[in-house]
Amino acid sequence: MPTVIGLKGTTGPVSVGSKVSWHPERLRRSLVSAVGPAATDFGRTAAAASPSRRVAASMFVRTVGDRSTVGFSHPLANIILKGAKPHIIGDVGQKLALKGTGRVVSGPVVHPGMKADTFLRDVLPLWAMYYRRRAAAATRVA
């Protein structure tokens, strides 16, 4: 047997061992626990990017296991996210007060429509950053 250089007085094979303890269920639990806080961080960012304060206030984040859903309870949210074609708002016997002008509109109104606002799609790439940050903190060994 050749002499192993660097180990004084040792001849023959040298074995170095280490004990590796693998617990995938602990890791998975830590990673899943990071989903909720990351989704909340993402929800705050998306709400801040919303063009409407009412829609931002209606935003909710629901997390079940490792799945999160960002949603809105305000009816305008769908119109803002998808846009609206030009349309006529019919007379339903109600009057609409125009804020700050002192004028009132009653009767049919021709709405010009609006483009979809992509604020939610624009902040979507931030989800990965929030999740990585929260997952790293959750899996950090003290």
C-alpha positions in Angstrom: 0.0 0.0 0.0 1.3 3.5 -0.8 1.8 6.0 1.9 -0.9 8.7 2.0 0.9 12.1 1.8 0.0 14.6 4.5 -1.0 12.1 7.2 2.1 11.4 9.3 2.7 7.7 10.1 -0.4 6.5 8.2 -0.1 3.9 5.6 -3.0 2.3 3.7 -6.4 3.6 2.8 -7.8 6.4 4.9 -11.5 6.7 5.3 -13.2 10.0 6.2 -16.9 9.8 7.0 -19.7 12.1 7.7 -23.2 11.5 8.8 -25.9 13.0 6.5 -29.4 13.1 7.8 -31.9 13.7 5.2 -35.4 14.7 6.2 -37.4 15.7 3.1 -40.6 16.1 5.1 -39.1 18.9 7.2 -37.8 20.6 4.1 -41.2 20.4 2.4 -42.9 21.7 5.5 -40.6 24.7 5.6 -41.0 25.4 1.9 -44.8 25.1 2.2 -44.8 27.4 5.2 -43.1 30.1 3.2 -46.0 30.2 0.6 -48.4 32.2 2.8 -46.1 35.0 3.8 -44.7 35.3 0.3 -48.3 35.5 -1.1 -49.1 38.2 1.4 -46.0 40.2 0.4 -47.0 39.8 -3.2 -50.6 40.9 -2.5 -49.4 44.1 -0.9 -47.2 44.9 -3.9 -50.1 44.1 -6.3 -52.5 46.3 -4.3 -50.0 49.2 -4.4 -49.8 48.9 -8.1 -53.6 48.8 -8.6 -55.0 51.9 -10.4 -58.1 51.9 -8.1 -58.0 52.3 -4.3 -61.3 50.5 -4.0 -60.0 47.5 -6.0 -56.8 47.5 -4.0 -58.8 47.5 -0.7 -60.8 44.5 -2.0 -57.8 42.4 -2.8 -57.4 39.2 -0.8 -54.8 36.4 -0.7 -56.1 32.9 0.1 -53.5 30.2 0.8 -54.3 26.5 1.1 -51.3 24.2 1.5 -48.8 25.1 -1.2 -51.3 27.0 -3.4 -52.2 30.7 -3.1 -54.8 32.7 -4.9 -54.9 36.4 -5.3 -58.4 37.7 -5.9 -60.6 40.8 -5.7 -64.1 41.2 -4.2 -64.8 44.5 -5.9 -66.9 44.2 -9.1 -64.7 46.8 -10.9 -61.7 44.6 -10.6 -62.7 42.4 -13.5 -63.4 45.4 -15.7 -60.0 47.0 -14.8 -58.1 43.7 -15.5 -59.9 42.8 -18.7 -60.9 46.2 -20.0 -64.3 47.2 -21.5 -65.6 47.8 -25.0 -67.5 51.0 -25.8 -71.1 50.7 -24.5 -74.2 52.6 -23.5 -75.1 52.8 -19.8 -78.9 52.9 -19.9 -81.2 54.9 -17.8 -82.3 53.0 -14.8 -84.0 55.8 -13.0 -80.9 56.7 -11.0 -78.9 59.9 -11.0 -75.1 59.9 -11.1 -73.4 62.8 -9.3 -70.1 63.8 -11.0 -67.6 64.3 -8.3 -66.3 67.8 -7.8 -68.4 69.4 -10.6 -71.7 69.9 -8.9 -73.4 68.3 -12.0 -75.8 65.4 -12.2 -76.2 63.0 -15.1 -79.4 61.1 -15.6 -80.3 59.2 -18.7 -78.2 57.1 -21.1 -74.5 57.7 -21.1 -72.2 56.6 -23.9 -69.1 55.0 -22.2 -66.0 55.1 -24.5 -64.6 51.9 -23.0 -61.2 51.3 -21.6 -58.1 49.3 -22.1 -57.2 46.5 -19.8 -54.8 47.5 -17.0 -52.0 44.9 -16.7 -51.0 45.9 -13.2 -51.3 42.3 -11.9 -49.4 40.8 -14.8 -46.7 43.5 -14.3 -46.0 42.6 -10.7 -46.2 38.8 -11.3 -42.5 38.3 -11.8 -42.0 39.6 -8.2 -43.7 36.4 -6.9 -40.5 34.4 -7.4 -38.4 36.9 -5.5 -40.8 37.0 -2.6 -41.0 33.2 -2.4 -37.3 32.7 -2.7 -36.7 35.2 0.1 -39.3 33.6 2.4 -38.2 30.1 1.6 -34.6 30.9 2.3 -35.6 32.3 5.7 -37.8 29.3 6.4 -35.1 26.7 5.6 -32.2 28.5 7.2 -30.5 26.4 9.9 -29.6 28.3 13.0 
